Amino acid sequence: MYDVQENILATPLTLPNGAVLANRLAKAATSEHLADRRGAPTRQLTEAYRRLAHSGASLLISGNVMVDGSTLEAQRNVVIEDARHLPELRRWAAATVGTEAKLLLQLSHAGRQSMRGLKLAGRRQDVVAPSAVPLDLGKWLFRRPRALSDVEVVALVQRFATAAHVAAEAGFAGVQLHAAHGYLLNQFLSPLVNRRDDRWGGPLENRMRFLLEVVRAIRAGTPPSFILSVKLNSADFQRGGFAPEDALVVAKALEHEGVDLLEVSGGTYESVAVVDGTPERASTRAREAYSTTSPTTSPASSRSPSCSPAASALTPPWPRPSPPALSTSWAWPAPSPTTRRSPTVS
């Protein structure tokens, strides 16, 4: 019997910037924890993506690549602050050579969601947020963040732009901005975390300013062919937090700024039961059901296949252990003696 869905997934997709994806299959971000102690990508990480590039998926999105080594999402995150790791980054980018896969680096800043001690070796951990609002997960796990100054927010815009420029120089097809799951870009969008009364806070127009300024800075510093994607929460799943109607406004603004791909997700550390083991209520499961039962379409466009412009595949909230099996022959590279953790959705 003719399989319409299979035919759609095999169809090439031309993005707004002219880049072409060979099909509609994508590997969503997983936090691999395979950098060295300096934040440089290791050969093990490169080998993982070499195998993924041969999986048949046309789009590969890396896990968290941090723009600030003083605040990590996890030990052994890749960090891009300047061009010091350019040789290793070029080796990683070359993992897709000989395939049709395009590799995007997921640029991120943990903000207040950085557990105690998560930093590059030799650095002092600096936990920041739009406002000094601590995570409601126990002070023994997370430090109380300090509020960023206006000057520091502007400097962070440049950090993201610098990381994207280096990614382009290294040969990556593009970047994805992580504005979901409670990380810094998402924190600015949330009225629960962003309690500022300056140009970066207050109404949604101000709360999304940081994300839009990052998008503009990246566009200004990279070639037109460089893919720019954003991972955005449809909702934070917290009363009074970032809501679906907010997400729609932000999505339209991102489309206006020329973003090529929008990946829709949901939740934060505070709203994911797996963090503290609290069982989910039936109402919570119903509200979040689309994140786990509709892997190929956006709620805003049920006919849009995975990775369509401005409406990409929905991914489960952080964290979900173990990567999906891409084929019967695919296997994650054997861990080194110091690597015991499986990748988690980022």
Salt bridges, closest charged atoms under 4 A:
ASP36 OD2 - ARG38 NH2 2.79
GLU47 OE2 - ARG50 NH2 2.71
GLU47 OE2 - ARG51 NE 2.94
ASP68 OD2 - HIS109 NE2 3.70
GLU81 OE1 - ARG123 NH2 2.54
GLU81 OE2 - ARG159 NH1 3.47
ASP82 OD2 - ARG84 NH2 2.68
GLU88 OE2 - ARG38 NH2 3.19
ASP126 OD1 - ARG146 NE 2.97
ASP150 OD1 - ARG199 NE 2.88
GLU152 OE2 - ARG146 NH2 2.70
ASP198 OD2 - ARG196 NH2 2.80
GLU213 OE2 - ARG216 NH1 3.03
GLU257 OE2 - ARG216 NH2 2.81
ASP260 OD2 - ARG219 NH2 2.75
GLU263 OE2 - LYS231 NZ 3.59
GLU270 OE1 - ARG112 NH2 3.11
GLU288 OE2 - ARG287 NH2 3.88
